[in-house]
Amino acid sequence: KRVTEEELCCPMPDCKGEVTVPQLEGVLRGTPLWDRFLATRAELWRPSQPSGASGRGQAELLCECPSLACGERFLVPQSVAEARCPKCARSFCCRCRSRHPGQTCEAYATGVASTRSADQELEQLIAQNRWQRCPKCGAVSERETGCNYMTCFSEKCRGKVCFCYLCGVELSTIEHYTHFPHGLFENACVKVDRRDDEAMPKASWGTAGWWSAVARDVTSYVTG
């Protein structure tokens, strides 16, 4: 653990040949010993000693794990594109601290910016149309008919999660009625009152399937 870069040499008597970092990487990469070696180099590294200043081996990069729960700092050879944190084993790009196998940092950043822009446009569309997200899976829902008591039929929820279309909180079967003190077809619940929101579509009488669901909930409420 106390071996410096200058002391990193062949252990054979009368040899003292230099053992380079790439040589060690070729033998140890992917093993706990390689992780320990990188962590030790990070401990010995000092900002006042520029990487590669001694002329031995190759330049190195000081990496910091991007995980908020970790933040480990360690050294890797400058030629390494992706590092693995010796503390939490998280893999990431040494230069941008993200993970993008097969992509350059620039291409990854462009893709992230494009995705972020698309996400922002979707959120604006959700806000403009007064759509609501399921509190369990995040799927976007639009109330076309019926009241503000919504049932999510996403692949994850499969009709087992209900929520309020006005405030977005998850509701039980009993709350189909108690959560809406002004009535099922008023845009107001115990948490928010959106009756003055002109952009919020009015709740309306539903289809035959909607009435069947109401009857089922009433039966469940009465029978306990």
Contacts in CASP RR format, 6 or more apart in sequence:
PFRMAT RR
TARGET T0000
AUTHOR 0000-0000-0000
METHOD contacts of the structure
MODEL  1
KRVTEEELCCPMPDCKGEVTVPQLEGVLRGTPLWDRFLATRAELWRPSQP
SGASGRGQAELLCECPSLACGERFLVPQSVAEARCPKCARSFCCRCRSRH
PGQTCEAYATGVASTRSADQELEQLIAQNRWQRCPKCGAVSERETGCNYM
TCFSEKCRGKVCFCYLCGVELSTIEHYTHFPHGLFENACVKVDRRDDEAM
PKASWGTAGWWSAVARDVTSYVTG
1 40 0 8 1.000
4 44 0 8 1.000
5 44 0 8 1.000
5 54 0 8 1.000
5 56 0 8 1.000
5 57 0 8 1.000
6 54 0 8 1.000
6 56 0 8 1.000
8 18 0 8 1.000
8 19 0 8 1.000
8 56 0 8 1.000
9 15 0 8 1.000
9 16 0 8 1.000
9 17 0 8 1.000
9 18 0 8 1.000
9 19 0 8 1.000
10 16 0 8 1.000
10 17 0 8 1.000
10 18 0 8 1.000
10 19 0 8 1.000
18 56 0 8 1.000
18 57 0 8 1.000
20 56 0 8 1.000
20 57 0 8 1.000
20 58 0 8 1.000
21 57 0 8 1.000
21 58 0 8 1.000
21 60 0 8 1.000
21 77 0 8 1.000
22 57 0 8 1.000
22 58 0 8 1.000
22 77 0 8 1.000
22 79 0 8 1.000
24 34 0 8 1.000
24 37 0 8 1.000
25 34 0 8 1.000
25 77 0 8 1.000
25 80 0 8 1.000
28 34 0 8 1.000
28 37 0 8 1.000
30 84 0 8 1.000
35 84 0 8 1.000
35 86 0 8 1.000
36 86 0 8 1.000
38 74 0 8 1.000
38 75 0 8 1.000
38 76 0 8 1.000
38 83 0 8 1.000
38 86 0 8 1.000
39 72 0 8 1.000
39 74 0 8 1.000
39 86 0 8 1.000
39 87 0 8 1.000
41 60 0 8 1.000
41 74 0 8 1.000
41 75 0 8 1.000
42 62 0 8 1.000
42 73 0 8 1.000
42 74 0 8 1.000
42 75 0 8 1.000
45 51 0 8 1.000
45 60 0 8 1.000
45 62 0 8 1.000
45 75 0 8 1.000
51 59 0 8 1.000
51 60 0 8 1.000
51 61 0 8 1.000
51 78 0 8 1.000
52 58 0 8 1.000
52 59 0 8 1.000
52 60 0 8 1.000
58 77 0 8 1.000
58 78 0 8 1.000
58 79 0 8 1.000
59 77 0 8 1.000
59 78 0 8 1.000
60 75 0 8 1.000
60 76 0 8 1.000
60 77 0 8 1.000
60 78 0 8 1.000
61 75 0 8 1.000
61 76 0 8 1.000
61 77 0 8 1.000
61 78 0 8 1.000
61 80 0 8 1.000
61 94 0 8 1.000
61 95 0 8 1.000
62 73 0 8 1.000
62 74 0 8 1.000
62 75 0 8 1.000
63 73 0 8 1.000
63 74 0 8 1.000
63 75 0 8 1.000
63 76 0 8 1.000
63 83 0 8 1.000
63 92 0 8 1.000
63 94 0 8 1.000
63 97 0 8 1.000
64 71 0 8 1.000
64 72 0 8 1.000
64 73 0 8 1.000
64 97 0 8 1.000
65 71 0 8 1.000
65 72 0 8 1.000
65 73 0 8 1.000
65 74 0 8 1.000
65 85 0 8 1.000
65 87 0 8 1.000
65 88 0 8 1.000
65 90 0 8 1.000
65 92 0 8 1.000
66 90 0 8 1.000
66 92 0 8 1.000
66 97 0 8 1.000
66 98 0 8 1.000
67 85 0 8 1.000
67 88 0 8 1.000
67 90 0 8 1.000
69 88 0 8 1.000
70 85 0 8 1.000
70 87 0 8 1.000
70 88 0 8 1.000
70 90 0 8 1.000
71 85 0 8 1.000
71 87 0 8 1.000
72 85 0 8 1.000
72 86 0 8 1.000
72 87 0 8 1.000
72 88 0 8 1.000
74 83 0 8 1.000
74 85 0 8 1.000
74 86 0 8 1.000
76 83 0 8 1.000
76 94 0 8 1.000
80 94 0 8 1.000
81 93 0 8 1.000
81 94 0 8 1.000
82 91 0 8 1.000
82 92 0 8 1.000
82 93 0 8 1.000
82 94 0 8 1.000
82 99 0 8 1.000
82 101 0 8 1.000
83 91 0 8 1.000
83 92 0 8 1.000
83 93 0 8 1.000
83 94 0 8 1.000
84 90 0 8 1.000
84 91 0 8 1.000
85 91 0 8 1.000
85 92 0 8 1.000
91 99 0 8 1.000
92 98 0 8 1.000
92 99 0 8 1.000
93 99 0 8 1.000
93 100 0 8 1.000
93 105 0 8 1.000
93 108 0 8 1.000
95 105 0 8 1.000
96 105 0 8 1.000
96 108 0 8 1.000
96 109 0 8 1.000
98 105 0 8 1.000
98 108 0 8 1.000
98 112 0 8 1.000
100 107 0 8 1.000
100 108 0 8 1.000
122 140 0 8 1.000
125 131 0 8 1.000
126 132 0 8 1.000
126 133 0 8 1.000
126 140 0 8 1.000
128 199 0 8 1.000
129 142 0 8 1.000
129 199 0 8 1.000
130 197 0 8 1.000
130 199 0 8 1.000
130 200 0 8 1.000
130 201 0 8 1.000
131 140 0 8 1.000
131 141 0 8 1.000
131 142 0 8 1.000
132 140 0 8 1.000
132 141 0 8 1.000
132 143 0 8 1.000
132 150 0 8 1.000
132 163 0 8 1.000
132 164 0 8 1.000
132 165 0 8 1.000
132 166 0 8 1.000
132 168 0 8 1.000
133 139 0 8 1.000
133 140 0 8 1.000
133 141 0 8 1.000
133 168 0 8 1.000
134 141 0 8 1.000
134 150 0 8 1.000
134 152 0 8 1.000
134 154 0 8 1.000
134 157 0 8 1.000
134 161 0 8 1.000
134 163 0 8 1.000
135 161 0 8 1.000
135 163 0 8 1.000
135 168 0 8 1.000
135 169 0 8 1.000
135 170 0 8 1.000
136 152 0 8 1.000
136 156 0 8 1.000
136 157 0 8 1.000
136 161 0 8 1.000
136 163 0 8 1.000
136 170 0 8 1.000
137 152 0 8 1.000
137 154 0 8 1.000
137 156 0 8 1.000
137 157 0 8 1.000
137 161 0 8 1.000
138 154 0 8 1.000
139 152 0 8 1.000
139 154 0 8 1.000
139 156 0 8 1.000
139 157 0 8 1.000
141 150 0 8 1.000
141 152 0 8 1.000
141 165 0 8 1.000
143 150 0 8 1.000
143 165 0 8 1.000
143 201 0 8 1.000
143 203 0 8 1.000
145 204 0 8 1.000
145 205 0 8 1.000
145 206 0 8 1.000
145 207 0 8 1.000
145 210 0 8 1.000
146 185 0 8 1.000
146 203 0 8 1.000
146 204 0 8 1.000
146 205 0 8 1.000
146 206 0 8 1.000
146 210 0 8 1.000
147 180 0 8 1.000
147 184 0 8 1.000
147 185 0 8 1.000
147 203 0 8 1.000
148 164 0 8 1.000
148 165 0 8 1.000
148 166 0 8 1.000
148 180 0 8 1.000
148 184 0 8 1.000
148 187 0 8 1.000
148 189 0 8 1.000
148 203 0 8 1.000
149 162 0 8 1.000
149 164 0 8 1.000
149 165 0 8 1.000
149 171 0 8 1.000
149 175 0 8 1.000
149 176 0 8 1.000
149 179 0 8 1.000
149 180 0 8 1.000
149 184 0 8 1.000
150 162 0 8 1.000
150 163 0 8 1.000
150 164 0 8 1.000
150 165 0 8 1.000
151 159 0 8 1.000
151 161 0 8 1.000
151 162 0 8 1.000
151 213 0 8 1.000
152 159 0 8 1.000
152 161 0 8 1.000
152 162 0 8 1.000
152 163 0 8 1.000
153 159 0 8 1.000
161 170 0 8 1.000
162 170 0 8 1.000
162 171 0 8 1.000
162 172 0 8 1.000
162 173 0 8 1.000
162 175 0 8 1.000
162 176 0 8 1.000
163 169 0 8 1.000
163 170 0 8 1.000
163 171 0 8 1.000
164 171 0 8 1.000
164 179 0 8 1.000
164 189 0 8 1.000
164 191 0 8 1.000
166 187 0 8 1.000
166 188 0 8 1.000
166 189 0 8 1.000
166 191 0 8 1.000
166 192 0 8 1.000
166 194 0 8 1.000
166 200 0 8 1.000
167 189 0 8 1.000
167 191 0 8 1.000
167 192 0 8 1.000
169 191 0 8 1.000
171 179 0 8 1.000
173 217 0 8 1.000
173 220 0 8 1.000
173 221 0 8 1.000
174 221 0 8 1.000
176 184 0 8 1.000
176 214 0 8 1.000
176 217 0 8 1.000
176 221 0 8 1.000
177 184 0 8 1.000
177 221 0 8 1.000
178 190 0 8 1.000
179 189 0 8 1.000
179 190 0 8 1.000
180 186 0 8 1.000
180 188 0 8 1.000
180 189 0 8 1.000
180 190 0 8 1.000
181 188 0 8 1.000
181 189 0 8 1.000
181 190 0 8 1.000
182 188 0 8 1.000
182 195 0 8 1.000
184 203 0 8 1.000
185 202 0 8 1.000
185 203 0 8 1.000
185 204 0 8 1.000
185 205 0 8 1.000
186 195 0 8 1.000
186 203 0 8 1.000
187 193 0 8 1.000
187 194 0 8 1.000
187 195 0 8 1.000
187 197 0 8 1.000
187 200 0 8 1.000
187 202 0 8 1.000
187 203 0 8 1.000
188 194 0 8 1.000
188 195 0 8 1.000
194 200 0 8 1.000
END
